[in-house]
Amino acid sequence: MQRVRSECALSVCLHRHPTSCCSAAEIISTLFFHTMKYKAQDPSNPSNDRFILSKGHAAPVLYAAWAEAGYLDSKELLNLRKINSILEGHPVPKQVFVDVATGSLGQGLGASAGMAYTGKHFDKASYRVFCLLGDGESSEGSVWEAMAFASFYKLDNLVAIFDVNRLGQSDPAPLQHNVEIYRKRCEAFGWNAEVVDGHSVEELCKALWQASQVKDKPTAIIAKTLKGKGISGVEDMENWHGKPIPKDKMEEIIKEIQGRIENNKKLSPEQPVEDAPDISIKNIKLSSPPNYKLGDKMATRKAYGVALAKLGHDNPRVVALDGDTKNSTFSDLFRKEHPERFIECYIAEQNMVSIAIGCCTRDRTVAFASTFATFFSRAYDQIRMAAISESNVNLSGSHCGVSIGEDGPSQMGLEDLAMFRAIPTATVFYPSDGVSAERAVELAANTKGVCFIRTSRPENAVIYDNSEVFQIGKAKVLRQSKKDHATVVAAGVTLHEALTAATQLANEGMNIKVIDLFTIKPIDAKTIIECAKDTTTKRIITVEDHYHEGGLGEAVCAAVAMEPGILVQRLAVQGVPRSGKSSELLEKFGINAKAIVKAVRCGK
């Protein structure tokens, strides 16, 4: 066994984050060339063991391992971080051997747990999941959310290796080399825990073998290491994090490390058992169409649950996750019909999103995770990383806006549209009735990237026929006449307020157009502009149950920004709201039918 043999590999590891790479060298080489079973020329094979480098800044040692395994050309390592290379500064899935992007610390273990859960319960396959964490990132609460999840679900196919190299970025890590405290903490969270010398290949091999024998518990291997191991004058020294080794010392250090190599034999990984099933997640459909009568009262949050259960009947790879809100988000309807494919993540939203991302890797499932829209703000970094991970995860946020009523501002999703609009790979659905909500869920299941479905608490009338066809990026014009005064753009609860306002204004002899956006991103700029130009005032009034910043109104403003003569007035929630009846709050914050009528009249 060797540390890392290739001169190119050594060179690249010494150039970028050398100390973090060197502390993990024996861990990586033991995993890749002794323990893990995988096809080196087919890194994304569904039967391969998985490896997640949670301490993503040590990416060079990961790339070196894949070069050593024969998948990467060693010369390509010299292009690390260059604009035309796939080898970025932190792992990203454009490298086919990377399942999830890492680098924002504390997230790798949650995604790993999602992969392990999928392997054990959905694939029912023999592949195992290995996650390498840094000791610094173990200060992140998301790590311990994942630890709790993995032990609760007895994920004995999951191994977490803590690289306890003592030093963080700017200071020593809080526990430094107190490995017994790490062990006790892991055991307290229900894990089998072993302490090893992280630079002893023999101890690592033994601990990893023992992990494979443990049943009903995940295993944590606490590896005591030295940052910068093997580099004279750098080993275990502070103030070297992320710094390259000086060029004038590079050749000497490479020769020194290569001189310690005990075995020059080319090693090949053991082949996996190919027992991951062949699956298809294409063209997923509702098992039956929406079934409502016009005027029926239905909350979009409930229609979400109805649709999700239908998708579960159509395709056995549809899975649902929730954060102990399933009786509010109505994902419970899925759980009742498909209990074996429902994952209760409890009140740990960061981990829930990471688990869902892990479940989606290698296209093994179509995952939907739900909670109150506002609680996704806690998991925003995980959502941001989902985009970088090229994840196809689906998220449903219920209880949006002040329309939830008496529960008050802590429960009101008022920032969520802004959050998800800023995610580059996101599609943002905002259905307004039962029919559109069911179709939004169906569309999300078949859409690449992060999908967010914003659902509401109040029951509102069904306004669409069951046969209505919905498309991403296509709005619906629900009211229009030969002579309209202005265009009102809305979605969700405020769409129904807009329709009420349109009826009242029509009775007064003033007509308006009413647009249901359906998707906030991508937005149907063409329909909005055409409608605005077809009114006597070229005015648009947007109305939304969301804060003024970043929501529907700003999306519309961006869509019409280059169109001369179009004026946009925005009605939105301004200021921190309070408890009250839904109708009282809609009036207080000026987003009800009365406020819309007033805004239209003011533009006479």
C-alpha positions as CSV (number, residue, x, y, z in Angstrom):
1,M,0.0,0.0,0.0
2,Q,1.2,3.5,-0.7
3,R,0.3,7.1,0.1
4,V,-0.2,8.6,-3.4
5,R,2.3,7.3,-6.0
6,S,2.1,9.5,-9.1
7,E,4.4,12.5,-9.2
8,C,1.6,14.5,-10.9
9,A,-0.7,13.5,-8.1
10,L,1.8,14.5,-5.5
11,S,2.4,17.7,-7.2
12,V,-1.2,18.7,-7.4
13,C,-1.8,17.8,-3.8
14,L,1.1,19.9,-2.7
15,H,-0.2,22.9,-4.7
16,R,-3.7,23.2,-3.3
17,H,-4.7,22.4,0.3
18,P,-1.6,20.2,0.8
19,T,-2.0,19.8,4.5
20,S,-5.6,18.7,4.3
21,C,-4.8,16.2,1.6
22,C,-1.8,14.7,3.5
23,S,-3.8,14.1,6.6
24,A,-6.2,12.0,4.6
25,A,-3.8,10.2,2.3
26,E,-3.8,6.8,4.0
27,I,-7.6,7.0,4.6
28,I,-8.2,7.6,0.9
29,S,-5.8,5.0,-0.3
30,T,-7.1,2.3,2.1
31,L,-10.7,3.0,1.0
32,F,-10.0,3.1,-2.7
33,F,-7.6,0.2,-3.0
34,H,-8.5,-2.1,-0.2
35,T,-12.1,-1.6,1.1
36,M,-14.4,-0.2,-1.5
37,K,-15.9,-2.2,-4.3
38,Y,-16.4,-0.3,-7.5
39,K,-15.8,-0.3,-11.3
40,A,-13.0,2.2,-11.8
41,Q,-13.9,2.8,-15.5
42,D,-17.6,3.2,-14.6
43,P,-17.7,5.5,-11.6
44,S,-21.4,6.1,-11.6
45,N,-22.4,2.4,-11.8
46,P,-25.4,2.0,-9.5
47,S,-23.9,-1.1,-7.8
48,N,-20.6,0.7,-6.9
49,D,-19.8,1.6,-3.3
50,R,-20.2,5.3,-2.8
51,F,-17.5,7.8,-1.5
52,I,-18.4,11.3,-0.4
53,L,-15.6,13.7,0.4
54,S,-17.4,16.0,2.9
55,K,-14.2,17.9,3.6
56,G,-14.3,19.1,0.0
57,H,-11.3,21.3,0.2
58,A,-9.2,18.2,0.0
59,A,-10.4,17.6,-3.5
60,P,-6.9,17.1,-4.9
61,V,-6.4,13.9,-3.0
62,L,-9.7,12.6,-4.4
63,Y,-8.6,13.4,-7.9
64,A,-5.3,11.7,-7.2
65,A,-7.1,8.6,-6.1
66,W,-9.2,8.4,-9.3
67,A,-6.0,8.9,-11.3
68,E,-4.4,6.1,-9.4
69,A,-7.4,3.9,-10.0
70,G,-6.9,4.5,-13.7
71,Y,-10.0,6.6,-14.5
72,L,-8.3,10.0,-14.7
73,D,-5.2,10.7,-16.8
74,S,-2.5,11.8,-14.2
75,K,-1.5,14.6,-16.5
76,E,-5.0,16.1,-16.2
77,L,-4.3,16.6,-12.5
78,L,-2.0,19.5,-13.5
79,N,-5.0,21.4,-14.9
80,L,-6.6,21.6,-11.4
81,R,-8.7,24.7,-11.0
82,K,-8.1,25.9,-14.5
83,I,-11.1,27.3,-16.5
84,N,-11.1,24.5,-19.1
85,S,-10.7,21.6,-16.6
86,I,-13.4,19.5,-15.0
87,L,-11.2,19.3,-11.9
88,E,-12.5,22.3,-9.9
89,G,-11.3,23.5,-6.5
90,H,-14.0,21.5,-4.7
91,P,-15.8,18.3,-6.0
92,V,-18.7,18.9,-8.4
93,P,-20.8,16.4,-10.3
94,K,-19.4,17.4,-13.7
95,Q,-16.8,14.9,-12.5
96,V,-18.8,11.7,-12.9
97,F,-17.2,10.1,-9.8
98,V,-18.8,12.8,-7.7
99,D,-22.4,12.3,-6.5
100,V,-22.8,15.6,-4.6
101,A,-20.9,18.8,-4.6
102,T,-19.1,19.5,-1.3
103,G,-17.1,22.4,0.1
104,S,-19.8,24.0,2.1
105,L,-18.9,22.0,5.2
106,G,-21.1,19.8,7.2
107,Q,-23.3,18.5,4.4
108,G,-21.6,15.4,3.1
109,L,-22.8,13.1,5.8
110,G,-26.5,14.0,5.3
111,A,-26.3,13.2,1.6
112,S,-24.4,10.0,2.4
113,A,-27.1,9.0,4.8
114,G,-29.7,9.5,2.0
115,M,-27.6,7.3,-0.3
116,A,-27.3,4.7,2.4
117,Y,-31.1,4.7,3.1
118,T,-31.7,4.3,-0.6
119,G,-29.3,1.4,-0.8
120,K,-30.8,-0.4,2.1
121,H,-34.5,0.3,1.7
122,F,-35.2,1.2,-1.9
123,D,-32.5,-0.6,-4.0
124,K,-32.0,-3.3,-1.4
125,A,-28.5,-3.7,-2.7
126,S,-25.2,-4.5,-1.2
127,Y,-23.3,-1.3,-2.0
128,R,-22.0,0.6,1.0
129,V,-21.5,4.4,1.5
130,F,-18.3,5.9,2.9
131,C,-18.1,9.6,4.0
132,L,-14.9,11.4,4.9
133,L,-15.4,14.4,7.2
134,G,-13.0,16.9,8.7
135,D,-12.8,17.5,12.4
136,G,-13.5,21.2,11.9
137,E,-16.8,20.6,10.1
138,S,-18.0,18.4,13.0
139,S,-18.9,21.7,14.7
140,E,-21.7,22.0,12.2
141,G,-25.1,21.0,13.7
142,S,-26.1,19.4,10.4
143,V,-23.5,16.7,11.0
144,W,-25.2,15.7,14.2
145,E,-28.6,15.8,12.6
146,A,-27.3,13.3,10.1
147,M,-25.7,11.2,12.9
148,A,-29.1,11.0,14.7
149,F,-30.9,10.1,11.4
150,A,-28.5,7.3,10.5
151,S,-28.6,5.6,13.9
152,F,-32.4,5.9,14.1
153,Y,-32.8,4.1,10.8
154,K,-30.0,1.6,11.6
155,L,-28.0,2.4,8.5
156,D,-25.3,-0.3,8.9
157,N,-24.2,0.3,5.3
158,L,-22.9,3.7,6.2
159,V,-19.4,4.5,7.4
160,A,-18.3,8.0,8.5
161,I,-14.5,8.6,8.8
162,F,-13.5,11.6,10.9
163,D,-10.1,13.0,9.8
164,V,-9.1,14.4,13.2
165,N,-6.0,16.3,12.1
166,R,-6.3,18.8,15.0
167,L,-6.1,22.0,13.0
168,G,-8.9,24.1,11.5
169,Q,-8.5,26.9,9.0
170,S,-7.4,29.7,11.3
171,D,-7.1,28.0,14.7
172,P,-7.0,24.5,16.2
173,A,-10.3,22.6,16.0
174,P,-12.2,22.8,19.4
175,L,-11.4,19.2,20.5
176,Q,-7.9,19.1,18.8
177,H,-6.7,15.5,19.3
178,N,-9.2,14.5,22.1
179,V,-10.3,11.5,20.0
180,E,-12.0,9.8,23.0
181,I,-14.5,12.7,23.1
182,Y,-15.3,12.2,19.5
183,R,-15.8,8.5,20.2
184,K,-18.1,9.1,23.1
185,R,-20.1,11.6,21.1
186,C,-20.6,9.2,18.2
187,E,-21.5,6.4,20.6
188,A,-24.0,8.7,22.3
189,F,-25.6,9.2,19.0
190,G,-26.1,5.4,18.6
191,W,-23.1,4.7,16.3
192,N,-20.5,2.0,16.5
193,A,-17.3,4.0,17.0
194,E,-13.6,3.0,16.6
195,V,-10.5,5.2,17.2
196,V,-7.5,4.5,14.9
197,D,-4.2,5.9,13.9
198,G,-5.2,7.5,10.7
199,H,-1.8,7.0,9.2
200,S,-1.7,3.3,9.9
201,V,-3.0,1.4,6.9
202,E,-3.2,-1.7,9.0
203,E,-5.4,-0.1,11.7
204,L,-7.6,1.5,9.0
205,C,-8.0,-1.8,7.1
206,K,-9.0,-3.6,10.4
207,A,-11.5,-0.9,11.4
208,L,-13.1,-0.8,8.0
209,W,-13.5,-4.6,8.0
210,Q,-15.0,-4.6,11.4
211,A,-17.5,-1.9,10.2
212,S,-18.7,-4.3,7.6
213,Q,-19.5,-6.9,10.3
214,V,-21.6,-4.6,12.5
215,K,-25.4,-4.9,12.1
216,D,-28.1,-2.3,12.7
217,K,-25.6,0.5,13.5
218,P,-23.7,2.9,11.3
219,T,-19.9,3.0,12.0
220,A,-17.8,6.0,12.8
221,I,-14.0,5.7,12.5
222,I,-12.2,8.4,14.4
223,A,-8.9,8.7,12.7
224,K,-6.2,10.6,14.6
225,T,-4.1,12.3,11.9
226,L,-1.6,15.1,11.4
227,K,-2.3,17.9,9.1
228,G,0.5,18.1,6.6
229,K,1.7,14.6,7.5
230,G,5.0,13.8,5.8
231,I,5.9,17.4,4.9
232,S,9.0,18.6,6.8
233,G,8.5,21.9,8.5
234,V,4.7,21.9,7.8
235,E,3.4,18.7,9.6
236,D,1.1,19.6,12.5
237,M,1.9,23.3,12.1
238,E,-0.6,26.1,12.2
239,N,-1.2,28.7,9.5
240,W,-0.7,26.3,6.5
241,H,-4.4,25.7,5.7
242,G,-5.0,26.1,1.9
243,K,-1.5,27.4,1.3
244,P,0.6,25.8,-1.5
245,I,4.1,24.4,-0.7
246,P,6.7,26.8,-2.0
247,K,8.0,25.8,-5.5
248,D,11.6,25.7,-4.4
249,K,10.8,23.0,-1.9
250,M,8.4,21.0,-4.1
251,E,10.9,18.6,-5.7
252,E,12.6,17.8,-2.4
253,I,9.3,17.0,-0.7
254,I,8.1,14.9,-3.6
255,K,11.3,12.8,-3.5
256,E,11.0,12.5,0.3
257,I,7.4,11.2,0.1
258,Q,8.1,8.9,-2.8
259,G,11.1,7.5,-0.9
260,R,8.7,6.2,1.8
261,I,6.6,4.2,-0.6
262,E,6.8,0.6,0.5
263,N,4.9,-1.0,-2.4
264,N,5.0,0.0,-6.1
265,K,2.6,-2.7,-7.1
266,K,-0.4,-1.4,-9.1
267,L,-3.5,-2.0,-7.1
268,S,-7.0,-2.5,-8.5
269,P,-10.3,-2.2,-6.7
270,E,-12.4,-5.2,-6.0
271,Q,-15.4,-5.4,-8.3
272,P,-18.9,-4.8,-6.8
273,V,-21.8,-7.3,-6.7
274,E,-24.1,-6.0,-9.5
275,D,-27.3,-6.2,-7.5
276,A,-28.7,-2.7,-7.8
277,P,-31.9,-3.1,-9.8
278,D,-32.6,-1.6,-13.2
279,I,-35.1,1.2,-12.8
280,S,-36.8,4.0,-14.8
281,I,-37.8,7.4,-13.6
282,K,-39.0,8.8,-16.9
283,N,-42.4,10.1,-17.9
284,I,-44.0,9.8,-14.4
285,K,-47.7,10.5,-14.5
286,L,-50.6,10.9,-12.0
287,S,-52.2,7.5,-11.7
288,S,-55.6,9.3,-12.2
289,P,-56.4,12.8,-13.4
290,P,-57.6,15.5,-10.9
291,N,-61.2,14.9,-9.9
292,Y,-62.8,18.1,-8.7
293,K,-65.9,20.1,-9.5
294,L,-65.6,23.8,-10.3
295,G,-66.1,25.7,-7.1
296,D,-65.1,22.9,-4.8
297,K,-63.0,24.1,-1.9
298,M,-59.5,22.6,-1.8
299,A,-56.3,23.8,-0.2
300,T,-53.3,23.4,-2.5
301,R,-51.3,21.9,0.3
302,K,-53.8,19.0,0.4
303,A,-53.8,18.7,-3.4
304,Y,-50.0,18.3,-3.1
305,G,-50.5,15.2,-1.0
306,V,-53.2,13.8,-3.2
307,A,-51.0,14.2,-6.3
308,L,-47.9,12.7,-4.5
309,A,-49.8,9.6,-3.6
310,K,-50.9,9.2,-7.2
311,L,-47.4,9.5,-8.5
312,G,-46.4,6.8,-6.0
313,H,-48.9,4.5,-7.6
314,D,-47.5,5.2,-11.1
315,N,-43.8,4.7,-10.3
316,P,-42.3,2.8,-7.4
317,R,-39.2,5.1,-7.3
318,V,-41.2,8.1,-6.1
319,V,-40.3,8.7,-2.5
320,A,-41.5,11.3,0.0
321,L,-39.8,12.9,3.0
322,D,-41.1,15.3,5.7
323,G,-39.9,17.1,8.7
324,D,-42.7,16.1,11.2
325,T,-45.2,18.3,9.4
326,K,-46.8,15.5,7.3
327,N,-50.3,16.2,8.7
328,S,-50.0,19.8,7.7
329,T,-48.2,19.4,4.3
330,F,-50.5,16.4,3.6
331,S,-47.5,14.3,2.6
332,D,-49.2,11.9,5.1
333,L,-51.5,10.9,2.2
334,F,-48.5,9.5,0.5
335,R,-47.3,7.8,3.7
336,K,-50.7,6.1,4.2
337,E,-50.6,4.6,0.7
338,H,-46.8,4.0,0.4
339,P,-45.4,3.6,3.9
340,E,-42.3,1.8,2.7
341,R,-41.3,4.8,0.6
342,F,-41.9,7.5,3.2
343,I,-39.0,8.9,5.2
344,E,-39.8,10.8,8.4
345,C,-36.9,13.1,9.0
346,Y,-38.3,14.8,12.1
347,I,-37.5,18.4,12.9
348,A,-34.2,18.6,11.2
349,E,-34.8,20.5,7.9
350,Q,-31.1,20.9,6.9
351,N,-30.7,17.1,7.1
352,M,-34.0,16.5,5.4
353,V,-32.9,18.4,2.3
354,S,-29.5,16.6,2.4
355,I,-31.2,13.2,2.7
356,A,-33.5,14.0,-0.2
357,I,-30.5,15.1,-2.3
358,G,-28.7,11.8,-1.4
359,C,-31.8,9.8,-2.4
360,C,-31.8,11.4,-5.8
361,T,-28.2,10.7,-6.7
362,R,-27.5,8.4,-9.7
363,D,-31.2,8.8,-10.5
364,R,-32.2,6.1,-8.0
365,T,-35.4,7.9,-6.8
366,V,-37.6,10.9,-7.5
367,A,-37.7,12.5,-4.1
368,F,-40.2,15.1,-2.7
369,A,-39.4,16.7,0.6
370,S,-42.0,18.9,2.4
371,T,-42.3,21.2,5.3
372,F,-43.6,24.7,6.0
373,A,-42.2,27.1,3.4
374,T,-40.5,29.3,6.0
375,F,-38.6,26.4,7.5
376,F,-36.7,25.9,4.2
377,S,-34.9,29.1,5.0
378,R,-33.0,27.1,7.7
379,A,-31.8,24.7,4.9
380,Y,-31.0,27.4,2.3
381,D,-27.3,26.4,2.1
382,Q,-28.3,22.8,1.4
383,I,-30.7,24.0,-1.3
384,R,-27.9,26.2,-2.8
385,M,-25.6,23.2,-2.8
386,A,-28.3,21.1,-4.4
387,A,-28.0,23.3,-7.5
388,I,-24.3,23.0,-7.5
389,S,-24.8,19.2,-7.1
390,E,-27.0,19.2,-10.2
391,S,-29.7,17.6,-8.0
392,N,-33.2,16.9,-9.3
393,V,-34.7,17.3,-5.8
394,N,-38.3,18.4,-5.3
395,L,-39.3,20.6,-2.4
396,S,-42.8,21.6,-1.3
397,G,-43.3,24.5,1.1
398,S,-46.7,24.9,2.6
399,H,-48.2,27.6,4.9
400,C,-46.9,30.4,2.8
401,G,-47.8,34.1,3.5
402,V,-49.9,35.9,6.0
403,S,-53.0,34.0,4.8
404,I,-52.1,31.2,7.3
405,G,-53.7,33.4,9.9
406,E,-53.4,33.2,13.7
407,D,-50.2,31.2,14.0
408,G,-48.2,34.4,13.4
409,P,-45.1,35.5,11.6
410,S,-42.8,32.7,12.7
411,Q,-44.8,30.2,10.7
412,M,-45.4,32.4,7.6
413,G,-43.4,31.7,4.5
414,L,-42.7,35.2,3.2
415,E,-39.2,34.9,1.9
416,D,-39.4,31.7,0.0
417,L,-40.0,33.0,-3.5
418,A,-37.0,35.2,-3.2
419,M,-34.9,32.3,-1.9
420,F,-35.8,29.9,-4.7
421,R,-35.8,32.5,-7.5
422,A,-32.1,33.1,-6.7
423,I,-31.3,29.4,-7.2
424,P,-30.0,29.1,-10.8
425,T,-31.4,25.6,-11.5
426,A,-34.7,26.1,-9.8
427,T,-38.2,25.9,-11.2
428,V,-40.7,27.7,-8.9
429,F,-44.4,26.6,-9.0
430,Y,-47.1,28.6,-7.3
431,P,-50.4,26.7,-8.0
432,S,-53.7,28.4,-7.2
433,D,-56.2,25.5,-7.0
434,G,-56.4,21.8,-6.7
435,V,-56.1,21.0,-10.4
436,S,-53.1,23.2,-10.9
437,A,-51.4,21.9,-7.7
438,E,-51.8,18.3,-8.9
439,R,-50.3,19.1,-12.3
440,A,-47.5,21.1,-10.7
441,V,-46.5,18.0,-8.7
442,E,-46.6,15.9,-11.9
443,L,-44.5,18.4,-13.8
444,A,-41.9,18.6,-11.0
445,A,-41.4,14.9,-11.0
446,N,-40.3,15.1,-14.6
447,T,-38.3,18.3,-14.4
448,K,-34.5,18.6,-14.1
449,G,-33.0,20.8,-11.4
450,V,-34.4,21.9,-8.1
451,C,-38.2,22.2,-8.1
452,F,-40.1,24.2,-5.4
453,I,-43.9,24.0,-5.1
454,R,-45.4,26.8,-3.0
455,T,-48.7,25.7,-1.4
456,S,-51.2,27.5,0.7
457,R,-53.1,26.8,3.9
458,P,-56.6,28.2,3.1
459,E,-59.1,26.3,1.1
460,N,-60.0,28.1,-2.1
461,A,-62.4,27.4,-5.0
462,V,-61.3,25.1,-7.8
463,I,-61.2,27.3,-10.9
464,Y,-59.8,25.0,-13.5
465,D,-61.4,22.1,-15.4
466,N,-59.9,18.7,-14.6
467,S,-58.7,18.5,-18.2
468,E,-56.8,21.8,-18.1
469,V,-53.2,21.4,-19.4
470,F,-50.4,23.2,-17.6
471,Q,-46.9,23.9,-18.8
472,I,-43.8,25.3,-17.1
473,G,-43.3,28.9,-18.0
474,K,-46.9,29.3,-19.3
475,A,-49.3,31.6,-17.5
476,K,-53.1,31.5,-17.7
477,V,-55.2,34.5,-18.6
478,L,-58.4,34.0,-16.5
479,R,-60.2,37.3,-17.2
480,Q,-60.0,39.5,-20.2
481,S,-62.3,41.6,-22.4
482,K,-62.2,43.7,-25.5
483,K,-61.4,46.8,-23.5
484,D,-59.4,46.2,-20.3
485,H,-58.2,49.0,-18.0
486,A,-55.2,47.2,-16.4
487,T,-53.6,43.8,-15.9
488,V,-53.5,42.1,-12.5
489,V,-50.9,39.4,-12.0
490,A,-51.2,37.0,-9.1
491,A,-50.9,33.4,-7.9
492,G,-52.1,31.3,-5.0
493,V,-54.4,33.0,-2.5
494,T,-54.1,36.4,-4.1
495,L,-55.3,35.1,-7.4
496,H,-58.7,34.5,-5.9
497,E,-58.6,38.0,-4.4
498,A,-57.9,39.3,-7.9
499,L,-60.8,37.4,-9.4
500,T,-63.1,38.8,-6.8
501,A,-61.8,42.3,-7.5
502,A,-62.3,41.7,-11.3
503,T,-66.0,40.8,-10.7
504,Q,-66.5,43.9,-8.5
505,L,-64.9,46.2,-11.0
506,A,-66.8,44.6,-13.9
507,N,-70.1,45.4,-12.1
508,E,-68.9,49.0,-12.0
509,G,-68.2,49.0,-15.7
510,M,-64.4,48.6,-15.5
511,N,-62.7,45.5,-16.9
512,I,-59.3,44.1,-16.0
513,K,-57.2,41.2,-17.2
514,V,-56.3,38.7,-14.5
515,I,-53.2,36.5,-15.0
516,D,-52.4,33.3,-13.0
517,L,-48.6,33.0,-13.3
518,F,-48.5,29.3,-12.2
519,T,-44.7,29.3,-12.4
520,I,-42.8,32.3,-11.0
521,K,-39.6,30.9,-12.5
522,P,-39.5,30.6,-15.4
523,I,-41.9,33.5,-15.8
524,D,-44.2,33.9,-18.8
525,A,-42.9,37.3,-19.9
526,K,-44.6,37.1,-23.3
527,T,-48.1,36.7,-21.9
528,I,-47.5,39.5,-19.3
529,I,-46.2,41.9,-21.9
530,E,-48.9,41.2,-24.4
531,C,-51.6,41.6,-21.8
532,A,-50.2,44.9,-20.5
533,K,-49.9,46.3,-24.1
534,D,-53.5,45.3,-24.7
535,T,-54.9,47.5,-21.9
536,T,-55.8,51.2,-22.0
537,T,-53.3,52.2,-19.4
538,K,-50.5,49.6,-19.9
539,R,-50.5,49.2,-16.2
540,I,-49.7,46.0,-14.3
541,I,-50.6,45.5,-10.7
542,T,-48.9,42.5,-9.0
543,V,-50.4,41.2,-5.8
544,E,-48.6,38.5,-3.7
545,D,-48.7,37.0,-0.2
546,H,-45.0,37.4,0.1
547,Y,-42.6,40.2,1.2
548,H,-42.1,43.1,-1.2
549,E,-38.5,42.0,-1.9
550,G,-37.7,39.2,-4.3
551,G,-41.1,37.8,-5.0
552,L,-43.7,37.7,-7.7
553,G,-43.7,41.5,-8.2
554,E,-40.0,41.7,-8.7
555,A,-40.1,38.8,-11.1
556,V,-42.7,40.7,-13.2
557,C,-40.7,43.9,-13.1
558,A,-37.7,42.0,-14.4
559,A,-39.8,40.5,-17.2
560,V,-41.1,43.8,-18.5
561,A,-38.0,46.0,-17.7
562,M,-37.1,46.5,-21.4
563,E,-40.6,47.3,-22.5
564,P,-41.2,51.1,-22.8
565,G,-44.5,52.5,-21.4
566,I,-45.4,49.6,-19.1
567,L,-45.9,50.6,-15.5
568,V,-45.9,48.1,-12.6
569,Q,-47.4,48.7,-9.2
570,R,-46.7,46.1,-6.6
571,L,-48.9,45.0,-3.7
572,A,-47.1,42.8,-1.2
573,V,-46.6,42.3,2.5
574,Q,-44.5,45.1,3.9
575,G,-43.2,44.9,7.5
576,V,-43.2,42.0,9.9
577,P,-46.8,40.7,10.2
578,R,-48.7,39.4,13.2
579,S,-51.4,37.0,14.3
580,G,-54.9,37.5,13.1
581,K,-57.6,36.0,10.9
582,S,-56.6,35.3,7.4
583,S,-59.0,37.9,6.0
584,E,-57.9,40.5,8.5
585,L,-54.2,40.0,7.6
586,L,-54.9,40.2,3.9
587,E,-56.7,43.5,4.4
588,K,-54.1,44.8,6.9
589,F,-51.3,44.3,4.5
590,G,-53.1,45.5,1.4
591,I,-53.2,42.3,-0.7
592,N,-57.0,41.5,-0.7
593,A,-59.7,42.3,-3.3
594,K,-60.4,45.6,-1.7
595,A,-56.8,46.7,-2.1
596,I,-56.7,45.5,-5.7
597,V,-59.9,47.5,-6.6
598,K,-58.4,50.6,-5.0
599,A,-55.1,50.2,-6.9
600,V,-57.0,49.8,-10.2
601,R,-59.2,52.8,-9.6
602,C,-56.2,55.0,-8.7
603,G,-54.9,54.5,-12.2
604,K,-57.9,55.9,-14.0
